[in-house]
């Protein structure tokens, strides 16, 4: 029996393009629900979404868990189950989940393409939908039964990311869609919303509507999709939301603009209900024919005046004259039309002379707006992120790197009310130059409006990014490996191409929630074990005297970074400056020992401590800092902002490093050979 109240978000995709995209992207293949009296449920092989669906409702702790299809081709090695290695304290190892339903079934191969949630004890979506066992309101005294359903349609692009957000007016990154139902409905608890992202285009938008409200509780019926965030108009009707929907067979919208006066060239004009200087703000749309390749399939709001996402367009105000005044909302209405593939990112390869250069940008701390400068000489004309971007561009044009690595605290979360816009801002210099780039997260990136999951998925939609989410069954987002290969030669059928140098990336977390070990977070034991397994899988392919060398990147320095001598200045193992204490975790999870035993990692580099830029030789492994580059965060007026360079030579057998300072000459300091052989 179909329940009286139900809500679903069904994004039907069409045509052969979606088939091709589904084949190219990994997608979520299974979703499970757990309900436990304590917040300690986990499912081996699945990523647990940390937000409790019963937040403040006094029910069980209810969580969603998901897993995906085959791993990214950049990470081809077989994964192992590390679910029981999540913490150092074995008394706190995650308990076996009370999984609601039979989780012993064979995992599905086809990815999930649609999600719906229905309300009612006998909810049913028909034979084309699979029921996910479990009540999303499990254990609550008043809430109705909520059941999730999924659909797998091979003609549609897969869902590849799911996040949970709290609050009625919560939003997710551009490109995520919101399930239009509170998953904590009727319980008296926190508003809980599910957002998910699809790997590819959606069905063409055929209807656009707006709604202006005094409060943020703007909504329409469940046939409409509300976009990611409102425009803050500064008027009595403060919140202006856009909504859209798709009706099969109707003419799609191909263009949209903002204006004050009706335009006869447009097919439709929508009154937003907002006025500017006694003039109504209108949305004018143009329609194409069914099947038009220019059809709009997504609409969003981006804060600030930064770059807009790849393949998106700006719905700007059409001025009647150049001097006509328009609202300054500090926001852009943007839309995506006509699917366009990201440009191909080249395989990382040594040049013919055996060199490969990496530039590290550490601790940029960029904001959505221009930001302000901290700890600079009083005589310096400084405008935060503008100066940081100028230094980045000088570095890129001088060094001409083959890869750029952003090593965390890329986004200054507290100053970024639109973290996606901030990501587009800091990545612009590398994207414009066509340079491959990759990221890891620090402790401040997630302090804004987006989670690690959303930021990583957003980064993957930007040209030339090599960043990866990494395995779902270990801690963190952004544990992965990149390989550098020999120069391209003619393919042979006898031998598969092997890596000549490895780059390991590890998520060092943010803050500790342990009373025993307070302070900063650490790289967890399951990540350390993952590294051991990956290193072994790589090195076992080679003779002992021909194992490719490697570098490792993480944000928060491991405790061994503090093993300098009592007189740091005269410690001959240290090249560079130690100008502040090492802010490492108070718990040592054993990563250095794993690195030492691996025999391939010869150096590591971190960020976090902005005024440190040294490399410390500890038992033959160099522990380096990148040196802080960002002007929008703490530094020292007597220490120039800087960036570290690694030049890998002799096809991986030698690594040189140095730093460049933000002075008139972009001076080079601290040149050293890290290792040979």
SESENU-559315 format. One record per residue (C-alpha): residue number from 1; x, y, z; residue in one letter. Coordinates in steps of 0.001 Angstrom, whole numbers, plus 500000, padded with zeros to 6 digits. Layout:
N
ATOM   i     c1     c2     c3 aa
ATOM NUM      X      Y      Z  A
...
END
This chain:
677
ATOM   i     c1     c2     c3 aa
ATOM   1 500000 500000 500000  X
ATOM   2 501526 503344 498982  X
ATOM   3 501794 505737 501929  X
ATOM   4 499885 508999 501924  X
ATOM   5 503007 511101 502490  X
ATOM   6 506103 510474 500476  X
ATOM   7 509050 512333 499040  X
ATOM   8 511558 511387 496414  X
ATOM   9 514224 512920 494299  X
ATOM  10 514289 511169 490963  X
ATOM  11 516811 512415 488468  X
ATOM  12 516174 510598 485203  X
ATOM  13 519048 510799 482731  X
ATOM  14 518718 510079 479065  X
ATOM  15 520541 508876 475968  X
ATOM  16 523797 507126 475203  X
ATOM  17 525894 509902 476788  X
ATOM  18 524817 508771 480234  X
ATOM  19 525753 505187 479387  X
ATOM  20 529255 506292 478481  X
ATOM  21 529604 508394 481621  X
ATOM  22 528372 505587 483849  X
ATOM  23 531064 503351 482427  X
ATOM  24 533777 505946 483152  X
ATOM  25 532866 506867 486744  X
ATOM  26 532876 504829 489903  X
ATOM  27 529487 504885 491564  X
ATOM  28 527976 503949 494896  X
ATOM  29 526846 500340 494644  X
ATOM  30 525445 499643 498116  X
ATOM  31 523843 501623 500943  X
ATOM  32 523220 500125 504376  X
ATOM  33 521467 501449 507474  X
ATOM  34 522669 500719 511002  X
ATOM  35 520941 501513 514296  X
ATOM  36 522863 501151 517562  X
ATOM  37 522257 502294 521154  X
ATOM  38 525752 503842 521097  X
ATOM  39 527479 505686 518289  X
ATOM  40 529874 502859 517447  X
ATOM  41 528378 501009 514483  X
ATOM  42 530442 500181 511423  X
ATOM  43 530295 497807 508470  X
ATOM  44 533553 496374 507080  X
ATOM  45 534270 497659 503594  X
ATOM  46 531790 500555 503842  X
ATOM  47 532299 504276 504474  X
ATOM  48 530229 505471 507427  X
ATOM  49 528577 508865 507025  X
ATOM  50 529332 510361 510447  X
ATOM  51 526126 512374 510929  X
ATOM  52 523444 510694 513059  X
ATOM  53 520055 510636 511311  X
ATOM  54 518368 510745 514741  X
ATOM  55 520213 513833 515931  X
ATOM  56 518615 515164 519164  X
ATOM  57 515622 512820 518829  X
ATOM  58 516525 510384 521668  X
ATOM  59 516352 507397 519358  X
ATOM  60 519081 504978 518368  X
ATOM  61 522151 506234 516567  X
ATOM  62 521192 505724 512937  X
ATOM  63 523827 505986 510211  X
ATOM  64 524090 505410 506504  X
ATOM  65 527046 503469 505112  X
ATOM  66 528019 503193 501453  X
ATOM  67 530514 501469 499241  X
ATOM  68 531436 501880 495604  X
ATOM  69 532503 499894 492569  X
ATOM  70 536016 499289 491343  X
ATOM  71 538752 501571 492595  X
ATOM  72 540160 504494 490693  X
ATOM  73 542728 503452 488087  X
ATOM  74 545327 505643 489798  X
ATOM  75 545124 503188 492715  X
ATOM  76 545200 499763 491083  X
ATOM  77 546318 497657 494006  X
ATOM  78 544061 495278 495829  X
ATOM  79 542513 496729 498975  X
ATOM  80 542302 494916 502300  X
ATOM  81 539792 495290 505127  X
ATOM  82 541058 497649 507823  X
ATOM  83 537743 498236 509594  X
ATOM  84 539101 496867 512870  X
ATOM  85 542165 499131 512861  X
ATOM  86 540428 502479 513246  X
ATOM  87 541904 503554 516583  X
ATOM  88 544951 502996 518756  X
ATOM  89 542848 502002 521777  X
ATOM  90 541551 498478 521195  X
ATOM  91 538921 498950 523880  X
ATOM  92 537407 501546 521543  X
ATOM  93 537528 499507 518335  X
ATOM  94 534275 500037 516468  X
ATOM  95 531640 497565 517496  X
ATOM  96 529998 495139 515126  X
ATOM  97 527003 496968 513740  X
ATOM  98 523442 495951 514329  X
ATOM  99 522791 496034 510602  X
ATOM 100 519146 496394 509770  X
ATOM 101 518567 493707 507160  X
ATOM 102 520616 490974 505563  X
ATOM 103 524069 492304 504699  X
ATOM 104 525455 488937 503688  X
ATOM 105 524087 489284 500187  X
ATOM 106 526495 489585 497292  X
ATOM 107 527447 493190 496667  X
ATOM 108 525807 494743 493626  X
ATOM 109 527913 495542 490606  X
ATOM 110 525580 498124 489071  X
ATOM 111 525761 501565 490719  X
ATOM 112 522819 503313 492330  X
ATOM 113 521295 505989 490093  X
ATOM 114 518261 507169 492084  X
ATOM 115 517360 507520 495769  X
ATOM 116 513952 508038 497361  X
ATOM 117 512614 508058 500930  X
ATOM 118 509002 507204 501723  X
ATOM 119 507040 507627 504908  X
ATOM 120 504820 504861 506233  X
ATOM 121 504946 501322 507623  X
ATOM 122 504002 499704 504290  X
ATOM 123 506002 501950 501973  X
ATOM 124 506578 500522 498526  X
ATOM 125 508036 501970 495326  X
ATOM 126 507278 499140 492943  X
ATOM 127 509374 496413 491304  X
ATOM 128 511985 498761 489808  X
ATOM 129 513141 499914 493232  X
ATOM 130 515122 498130 495948  X
ATOM 131 514176 498629 499565  X
ATOM 132 517028 499434 501962  X
ATOM 133 516153 497590 505143  X
ATOM 134 515839 499728 508237  X
ATOM 135 513862 502627 509675  X
ATOM 136 515689 505941 509393  X
ATOM 137 513804 507015 512537  X
ATOM 138 514657 503812 514419  X
ATOM 139 514095 503902 518182  X
ATOM 140 512309 507249 518306  X
ATOM 141 509107 507580 520310  X
ATOM 142 507134 509750 517905  X
ATOM 143 508677 509724 514468  X
ATOM 144 507061 507830 511575  X
ATOM 145 508780 504938 509844  X
ATOM 146 511056 506237 507080  X
ATOM 147 512294 503795 504456  X
ATOM 148 514921 504372 501805  X
ATOM 149 514676 502972 498291  X
ATOM 150 517280 502915 495530  X
ATOM 151 517155 502244 491822  X
ATOM 152 519843 501011 489430  X
ATOM 153 519328 502042 485851  X
ATOM 154 522303 501310 483577  X
ATOM 155 521144 504051 481206  X
ATOM 156 521664 506687 483904  X
ATOM 157 524838 508190 485348  X
ATOM 158 525713 506859 488806  X
ATOM 159 525433 508578 492148  X
ATOM 160 528993 508793 493454  X
ATOM 161 528752 510871 496630  X
ATOM 162 526326 511173 499553  X
ATOM 163 526498 513631 502449  X
ATOM 164 524216 514398 505398  X
ATOM 165 523750 517973 506615  X
ATOM 166 521982 519379 509679  X
ATOM 167 519601 522357 509681  X
ATOM 168 516536 523292 507639  X
ATOM 169 518467 525686 505418  X
ATOM 170 521522 523432 505101  X
ATOM 171 523209 523264 501736  X
ATOM 172 525851 521177 499990  X
ATOM 173 528436 521892 497318  X
ATOM 174 527439 522956 493821  X
ATOM 175 526272 519918 491885  X
ATOM 176 524665 518107 494841  X
ATOM 177 520908 517620 494956  X
ATOM 178 518833 517637 498128  X
ATOM 179 516324 514939 498943  X
ATOM 180 513280 517106 499786  X
ATOM 181 512442 515463 503086  X
ATOM 182 513637 515886 506653  X
ATOM 183 515109 512483 507560  X
ATOM 184 514370 513214 511215  X
ATOM 185 510778 514197 510539  X
ATOM 186 508231 514032 513341  X
ATOM 187 510786 513337 516083  X
ATOM 188 511316 516820 517451  X
ATOM 189 515023 516451 516706  X
ATOM 190 517429 518266 514421  X
ATOM 191 516562 518846 510779  X
ATOM 192 518497 516244 508765  X
ATOM 193 518881 516401 504982  X
ATOM 194 520519 514037 502512  X
ATOM 195 522378 515392 499485  X
ATOM 196 523862 513382 496658  X
ATOM 197 525921 514038 493572  X
ATOM 198 525669 512423 490198  X
ATOM 199 528690 511690 488014  X
ATOM 200 527560 513345 484812  X
ATOM 201 524674 515355 483387  X
ATOM 202 521085 515165 484519  X
ATOM 203 517869 515481 482583  X
ATOM 204 517218 518871 480953  X
ATOM 205 515505 521479 483119  X
ATOM 206 512109 522467 481732  X
ATOM 207 510785 524714 484516  X
ATOM 208 512409 527321 486763  X
ATOM 209 510680 529073 489658  X
ATOM 210 511752 531438 492404  X
ATOM 211 510464 532106 495877  X
ATOM 212 511391 534995 498145  X
ATOM 213 510808 534575 501881  X
ATOM 214 511311 536482 505083  X
ATOM 215 512733 533341 506724  X
ATOM 216 514894 530568 505297  X
ATOM 217 511979 528113 505387  X
ATOM 218 511323 528614 501667  X
ATOM 219 510118 525478 499971  X
ATOM 220 507854 524193 497228  X
ATOM 221 506234 520828 496661  X
ATOM 222 508429 517758 496214  X
ATOM 223 508318 517884 492418  X
ATOM 224 510698 520852 492582  X
ATOM 225 514413 520724 493382  X
ATOM 226 515682 523587 495535  X
ATOM 227 519133 524799 494514  X
ATOM 228 522133 524759 496807  X
ATOM 229 521701 528069 498655  X
ATOM 230 519670 531303 498598  X
ATOM 231 520663 534772 497524  X
ATOM 232 520691 537091 500518  X
ATOM 233 518899 540081 499015  X
ATOM 234 519217 542516 501913  X
ATOM 235 515523 543382 501544  X
ATOM 236 512419 542567 503608  X
ATOM 237 512114 539291 501687  X
ATOM 238 515637 538365 502573  X
ATOM 239 515986 534849 501139  X
ATOM 240 515606 534340 497389  X
ATOM 241 515601 530674 496375  X
ATOM 242 515595 529191 492894  X
ATOM 243 513810 525919 492145  X
ATOM 244 513739 523762 489046  X
ATOM 245 512186 520590 487690  X
ATOM 246 512199 518458 484576  X
ATOM 247 509156 517220 482692  X
ATOM 248 509924 514634 479985  X
ATOM 249 508885 515682 476494  X
ATOM 250 508723 519404 477241  X
ATOM 251 511029 521968 475648  X
ATOM 252 514163 522505 477747  X
ATOM 253 515500 525839 478988  X
ATOM 254 518742 526741 477203  X
ATOM 255 519546 530203 478582  X
ATOM 256 518674 532388 481566  X
ATOM 257 519398 535996 482459  X
ATOM 258 518463 538532 485134  X
ATOM 259 516930 541869 484213  X
ATOM 260 514476 544547 485296  X
ATOM 261 512359 545047 482210  X
ATOM 262 510487 542460 480186  X
ATOM 263 512340 541350 477062  X
ATOM 264 510265 540284 474079  X
ATOM 265 513108 538117 472791  X
ATOM 266 512749 535771 475749  X
ATOM 267 510250 532939 475877  X
ATOM 268 509327 533478 479526  X
ATOM 269 509886 536041 482243  X
ATOM 270 509630 535107 485926  X
ATOM 271 509058 537723 488613  X
ATOM 272 511297 536845 491578  X
ATOM 273 509220 538809 494079  X
ATOM 274 512300 540857 494983  X
ATOM 275 512664 544545 494229  X
ATOM 276 515721 546741 493771  X
ATOM 277 515102 550476 494001  X
ATOM 278 511394 549943 493356  X
ATOM 279 512022 547818 490276  X
ATOM 280 511075 544154 490063  X
ATOM 281 513957 541726 489561  X
ATOM 282 513053 539296 486772  X
ATOM 283 514465 536037 485420  X
ATOM 284 514210 535683 481644  X
ATOM 285 514562 532219 480109  X
ATOM 286 514932 530946 476559  X
ATOM 287 513747 527528 475429  X
ATOM 288 515169 525191 472834  X
ATOM 289 513702 522154 471155  X
ATOM 290 513461 518729 472795  X
ATOM 291 516896 517113 472579  X
ATOM 292 518725 520445 472304  X
ATOM 293 522384 519932 473271  X
ATOM 294 522425 523378 474921  X
ATOM 295 519806 522393 477504  X
ATOM 296 520440 523573 481077  X
ATOM 297 520628 520695 483560  X
ATOM 298 521697 522443 486775  X
ATOM 299 521356 525838 488464  X
ATOM 300 523247 527074 491528  X
ATOM 301 524325 530107 493526  X
ATOM 302 528012 530852 494036  X
ATOM 303 529041 533454 496590  X
ATOM 304 531543 536186 495819  X
ATOM 305 532920 537073 492416  X
ATOM 306 535347 534188 491898  X
ATOM 307 535752 531805 488970  X
ATOM 308 532714 529689 488157  X
ATOM 309 532948 525892 487748  X
ATOM 310 534098 524262 484540  X
ATOM 311 531278 524032 481965  X
ATOM 312 529057 526460 483912  X
ATOM 313 527767 529865 482787  X
ATOM 314 526936 533092 484553  X
ATOM 315 523315 534313 484464  X
ATOM 316 524306 537945 484642  X
ATOM 317 522156 541062 484834  X
ATOM 318 521363 542429 481396  X
ATOM 319 521796 546188 481737  X
ATOM 320 519755 548593 479650  X
ATOM 321 522801 550901 479683  X
ATOM 322 526403 550523 480894  X
ATOM 323 525793 552756 483891  X
ATOM 324 522567 551067 485011  X
ATOM 325 522825 550093 488680  X
ATOM 326 522177 546461 489623  X
ATOM 327 521983 544744 493033  X
ATOM 328 525248 543899 494770  X
ATOM 329 524249 540584 496320  X
ATOM 330 527814 539256 496586  X
ATOM 331 526522 536192 494755  X
ATOM 332 526326 534831 491223  X
ATOM 333 523485 532871 489636  X
ATOM 334 525168 530194 487534  X
ATOM 335 523918 527351 485356  X
ATOM 336 525333 524370 483480  X
ATOM 337 524313 523713 479881  X
ATOM 338 525600 521253 477328  X
ATOM 339 527740 518528 478864  X
ATOM 340 531436 518910 478216  X
ATOM 341 534098 516422 479235  X
ATOM 342 536980 517627 481390  X
ATOM 343 540205 518045 479414  X
ATOM 344 542420 515001 479619  X
ATOM 345 544991 515115 482399  X
ATOM 346 548313 513754 481154  X
ATOM 347 549965 510766 482792  X
ATOM 348 552765 511861 485123  X
ATOM 349 556043 511103 483357  X
ATOM 350 559691 511976 483634  X
ATOM 351 561106 514203 480957  X
ATOM 352 563622 512716 478581  X
ATOM 353 566425 514140 480748  X
ATOM 354 565115 512152 483741  X
ATOM 355 563635 515095 485684  X
ATOM 356 560228 515736 487202  X
ATOM 357 559448 518852 489265  X
ATOM 358 556883 519271 492060  X
ATOM 359 555879 522567 493673  X
ATOM 360 554298 522383 497132  X
ATOM 361 551857 525068 498238  X
ATOM 362 551318 524766 501987  X
ATOM 363 548811 526585 504185  X
ATOM 364 547291 529039 501724  X
ATOM 365 544296 529690 504035  X
ATOM 366 542251 531266 501273  X
ATOM 367 538819 532779 501836  X
ATOM 368 535772 533282 499637  X
ATOM 369 536426 537043 499574  X
ATOM 370 539725 538926 499261  X
ATOM 371 540682 538212 502883  X
ATOM 372 543129 540225 504968  X
ATOM 373 546848 539939 505661  X
ATOM 374 548397 538744 508901  X
ATOM 375 551884 539357 510276  X
ATOM 376 553380 541320 507400  X
ATOM 377 555740 544318 507493  X
ATOM 378 553891 547562 508160  X
ATOM 379 555295 549010 504950  X
ATOM 380 553863 546214 502793  X
ATOM 381 550802 546882 500627  X
ATOM 382 548996 543596 501226  X
ATOM 383 545512 542280 500415  X
ATOM 384 545447 538717 501678  X
ATOM 385 544602 536239 498958  X
ATOM 386 545573 538622 496171  X
ATOM 387 549160 538538 497393  X
ATOM 388 549035 534779 497891  X
ATOM 389 547830 534280 494314  X
ATOM 390 550518 536598 492989  X
ATOM 391 553203 534579 494748  X
ATOM 392 551723 531331 493453  X
ATOM 393 551737 532634 489904  X
ATOM 394 555338 533810 490172  X
ATOM 395 556333 530396 491485  X
ATOM 396 554553 528568 488682  X
ATOM 397 555980 530774 485938  X
ATOM 398 559508 530536 487341  X
ATOM 399 559653 526834 488210  X
ATOM 400 557277 525481 485528  X
ATOM 401 556415 522376 487586  X
ATOM 402 555065 519082 486298  X
ATOM 403 552805 518712 489361  X
ATOM 404 551496 521042 492066  X
ATOM 405 550563 519649 495478  X
ATOM 406 548343 521661 497827  X
ATOM 407 549181 520198 501237  X
ATOM 408 546241 521258 503368  X
ATOM 409 544634 524285 504970  X
ATOM 410 544048 525312 501385  X
ATOM 411 540686 526738 502455  X
ATOM 412 540457 528962 505504  X
ATOM 413 537189 527410 506644  X
ATOM 414 536127 530106 509062  X
ATOM 415 536551 532761 506344  X
ATOM 416 534971 530691 503573  X
ATOM 417 531186 530796 503489  X
ATOM 418 531422 529182 500039  X
ATOM 419 534312 526710 500119  X
ATOM 420 533713 525581 496527  X
ATOM 421 534219 529164 495341  X
ATOM 422 537414 529269 497385  X
ATOM 423 538637 526034 495783  X
ATOM 424 537996 527491 492328  X
ATOM 425 539914 530570 493395  X
ATOM 426 543066 528817 494604  X
ATOM 427 543127 526304 491747  X
ATOM 428 542764 528933 489004  X
ATOM 429 546514 529570 488517  X
ATOM 430 547272 525883 487909  X
ATOM 431 544179 525290 485770  X
ATOM 432 544963 528280 483552  X
ATOM 433 548460 526875 482970  X
ATOM 434 547251 523315 482379  X
ATOM 435 549384 521915 485209  X
ATOM 436 548312 518629 486867  X
ATOM 437 547564 519204 490545  X
ATOM 438 546366 517404 493612  X
ATOM 439 545363 518097 497204  X
ATOM 440 545269 516795 500729  X
ATOM 441 543302 518341 503579  X
ATOM 442 544436 520103 506729  X
ATOM 443 542705 520876 509997  X
ATOM 444 541068 524106 508791  X
ATOM 445 539654 523153 505373  X
ATOM 446 536493 521620 506823  X
ATOM 447 535664 524479 509197  X
ATOM 448 533541 526237 506570  X
ATOM 449 530376 525104 504829  X
ATOM 450 531631 521927 503108  X
ATOM 451 532811 518550 504331  X
ATOM 452 535930 516761 503142  X
ATOM 453 533727 514510 500999  X
ATOM 454 532125 517481 499227  X
ATOM 455 535401 519307 498728  X
ATOM 456 537148 516244 497317  X
ATOM 457 534284 515505 494957  X
ATOM 458 534267 519169 493902  X
ATOM 459 538013 519159 493268  X
ATOM 460 537585 516132 491009  X
ATOM 461 535300 518204 488755  X
ATOM 462 538017 520802 488102  X
ATOM 463 540350 520378 485116  X
ATOM 464 543725 518665 485579  X
ATOM 465 543003 517463 489120  X
ATOM 466 544477 514078 490073  X
ATOM 467 542998 514063 493581  X
ATOM 468 541246 510949 494844  X
ATOM 469 538902 510127 497698  X
ATOM 470 540799 506899 498381  X
ATOM 471 539563 503680 499981  X
ATOM 472 536227 503919 501767  X
ATOM 473 537095 501481 504543  X
ATOM 474 539928 503462 506141  X
ATOM 475 539946 506769 507995  X
ATOM 476 540078 510067 506187  X
ATOM 477 539364 511422 502726  X
ATOM 478 542336 511663 500391  X
ATOM 479 544499 508585 500987  X
ATOM 480 545884 507655 497586  X
ATOM 481 548953 507076 495422  X
ATOM 482 550158 508701 492230  X
ATOM 483 552835 507173 490057  X
ATOM 484 555450 508794 487845  X
ATOM 485 556423 506792 484776  X
ATOM 486 559296 506791 482347  X
ATOM 487 558995 508937 479204  X
ATOM 488 556441 507623 476768  X
ATOM 489 557776 505032 474389  X
ATOM 490 556149 502663 471933  X
ATOM 491 553774 500273 473657  X
ATOM 492 554851 496658 473868  X
ATOM 493 552547 493742 474457  X
ATOM 494 555104 491798 476468  X
ATOM 495 555430 494023 479523  X
ATOM 496 553029 496247 481439  X
ATOM 497 554360 499719 482143  X
ATOM 498 555655 500102 485701  X
ATOM 499 555965 503121 487939  X
ATOM 500 559429 504654 488397  X
ATOM 501 558532 506865 491379  X
ATOM 502 555634 506856 493859  X
ATOM 503 553838 509718 495601  X
ATOM 504 551833 508786 498704  X
ATOM 505 549117 511112 500035  X
ATOM 506 547627 510693 503511  X
ATOM 507 544825 512530 505315  X
ATOM 508 546177 513544 508728  X
ATOM 509 542750 514602 510027  X
ATOM 510 542004 517711 512042  X
ATOM 511 541509 517518 515819  X
ATOM 512 541590 514747 518375  X
ATOM 513 538417 513745 520197  X
ATOM 514 540380 511663 522691  X
ATOM 515 540634 512920 526266  X
ATOM 516 543755 510804 526674  X
ATOM 517 545465 512323 523636  X
ATOM 518 544122 515858 523171  X
ATOM 519 545245 518294 520514  X
ATOM 520 545659 517539 516846  X
ATOM 521 544502 514410 515066  X
ATOM 522 546812 511741 513703  X
ATOM 523 547119 509386 510768  X
ATOM 524 545182 506366 512020  X
ATOM 525 546440 502815 512322  X
ATOM 526 544204 501651 509484  X
ATOM 527 545817 504267 507234  X
ATOM 528 549278 503143 508341  X
ATOM 529 548370 499545 507564  X
ATOM 530 546953 500605 504204  X
ATOM 531 550266 502330 503457  X
ATOM 532 552188 499176 504403  X
ATOM 533 550058 497073 502088  X
ATOM 534 550312 499527 499204  X
ATOM 535 554070 499932 499582  X
ATOM 536 554503 496165 499650  X
ATOM 537 552324 495768 496556  X
ATOM 538 554502 498253 494671  X
ATOM 539 557964 497208 495862  X
ATOM 540 557288 493487 495416  X
ATOM 541 557177 494040 491655  X
ATOM 542 560865 494975 491557  X
ATOM 543 564256 493538 492395  X
ATOM 544 565551 494687 495775  X
ATOM 545 568163 496944 494188  X
ATOM 546 565664 498526 491770  X
ATOM 547 562740 499500 494008  X
ATOM 548 561359 502908 492957  X
ATOM 549 561802 505673 495493  X
ATOM 550 558878 507644 496906  X
ATOM 551 557791 510824 498664  X
ATOM 552 554931 511061 501175  X
ATOM 553 552683 514109 501680  X
ATOM 554 550499 514926 504703  X
ATOM 555 549459 518102 506491  X
ATOM 556 550020 517661 510238  X
ATOM 557 553636 516710 510990  X
ATOM 558 554180 513371 512710  X
ATOM 559 555887 513439 516145  X
ATOM 560 559310 512599 514688  X
ATOM 561 559450 516095 513165  X
ATOM 562 560240 517329 516676  X
ATOM 563 563311 515111 517123  X
ATOM 564 565763 517919 516528  X
ATOM 565 568706 518451 518818  X
ATOM 566 568577 520596 521965  X
ATOM 567 570153 523420 519990  X
ATOM 568 568101 523451 516793  X
ATOM 569 570258 526041 515071  X
ATOM 570 573364 523883 515319  X
ATOM 571 571697 520542 514553  X
ATOM 572 573604 519437 511448  X
ATOM 573 570772 517067 510499  X
ATOM 574 568523 520059 509924  X
ATOM 575 568553 522275 506818  X
ATOM 576 566257 525280 507059  X
ATOM 577 564607 527107 509937  X
ATOM 578 562654 526017 512965  X
ATOM 579 560875 529198 514017  X
ATOM 580 558033 527697 516043  X
ATOM 581 557312 524584 518019  X
ATOM 582 556251 521457 516178  X
ATOM 583 552460 521071 516468  X
ATOM 584 552290 517317 516023  X
ATOM 585 549747 514929 517577  X
ATOM 586 550248 513829 521167  X
ATOM 587 549767 510221 520028  X
ATOM 588 552197 508397 517742  X
ATOM 589 550379 505952 515459  X
ATOM 590 553576 504429 514053  X
ATOM 591 553654 505952 510584  X
ATOM 592 557372 506714 510686  X
ATOM 593 558250 503116 511513  X
ATOM 594 556090 501988 508596  X
ATOM 595 557862 504470 506326  X
ATOM 596 561272 503316 507560  X
ATOM 597 560437 499659 507008  X
ATOM 598 558911 500271 503583  X
ATOM 599 562293 500978 501950  X
ATOM 600 560701 503143 499241  X
ATOM 601 559776 506429 500995  X
ATOM 602 562915 508544 501267  X
ATOM 603 561353 511856 502329  X
ATOM 604 558103 513322 503597  X
ATOM 605 556727 516845 503519  X
ATOM 606 554099 518534 505676  X
ATOM 607 552555 521935 506317  X
ATOM 608 550659 523128 509409  X
ATOM 609 553496 525008 511147  X
ATOM 610 553746 528039 508900  X
ATOM 611 557049 529432 510158  X
ATOM 612 558962 526148 509919  X
ATOM 613 560604 525277 506612  X
ATOM 614 563327 522793 507512  X
ATOM 615 564173 519283 506399  X
ATOM 616 565335 516962 509181  X
ATOM 617 567308 513807 508389  X
ATOM 618 565930 511201 510783  X
ATOM 619 567295 507687 510326  X
ATOM 620 567829 508302 506629  X
ATOM 621 564368 509729 505904  X
ATOM 622 564107 513480 505429  X
ATOM 623 561152 515067 507229  X
ATOM 624 560457 518363 505451  X
ATOM 625 558144 521318 505837  X
ATOM 626 556724 523221 502892  X
ATOM 627 556854 526643 504542  X
ATOM 628 553704 528735 504711  X
ATOM 629 552693 530573 501520  X
ATOM 630 549415 532160 502604  X
ATOM 631 549086 535807 503596  X
ATOM 632 545592 535275 505005  X
ATOM 633 546876 533462 508075  X
ATOM 634 549520 533744 510746  X
ATOM 635 553169 534092 509843  X
ATOM 636 555910 536433 510940  X
ATOM 637 556638 539934 509691  X
ATOM 638 560328 539014 509653  X
ATOM 639 559887 535790 507666  X
ATOM 640 559005 535933 503971  X
ATOM 641 556195 533717 502710  X
ATOM 642 557647 530823 500746  X
ATOM 643 557102 527622 498825  X
ATOM 644 559087 524386 498536  X
ATOM 645 560205 522729 495303  X
ATOM 646 561164 519076 494804  X
ATOM 647 563050 518179 491656  X
ATOM 648 563281 514441 491067  X
ATOM 649 566271 513621 488894  X
ATOM 650 567921 510590 487281  X
ATOM 651 564506 508999 486684  X
ATOM 652 563814 508867 490419  X
ATOM 653 567224 508025 491847  X
ATOM 654 567990 511534 493116  X
ATOM 655 565870 514284 494677  X
ATOM 656 566897 517910 495137  X
ATOM 657 564848 520437 497070  X
ATOM 658 564847 524164 497718  X
ATOM 659 562526 526998 498692  X
ATOM 660 561687 530275 497019  X
ATOM 661 560923 533412 499001  X
ATOM 662 558397 536122 498191  X
ATOM 663 560920 538878 497655  X
ATOM 664 561859 540970 494652  X
ATOM 665 564056 538241 493167  X
ATOM 666 562009 535221 494268  X
ATOM 667 565206 534156 496001  X
ATOM 668 566221 530527 496374  X
ATOM 669 567249 529263 499825  X
ATOM 670 567947 525931 501484  X
ATOM 671 569064 524009 498402  X
ATOM 672 569973 520447 499341  X
ATOM 673 570191 516929 497976  X
ATOM 674 567781 514731 499909  X
ATOM 675 569030 511393 498604  X
ATOM 676 570892 509682 495805  X
ATOM 677 570330 506091 494704  X
END
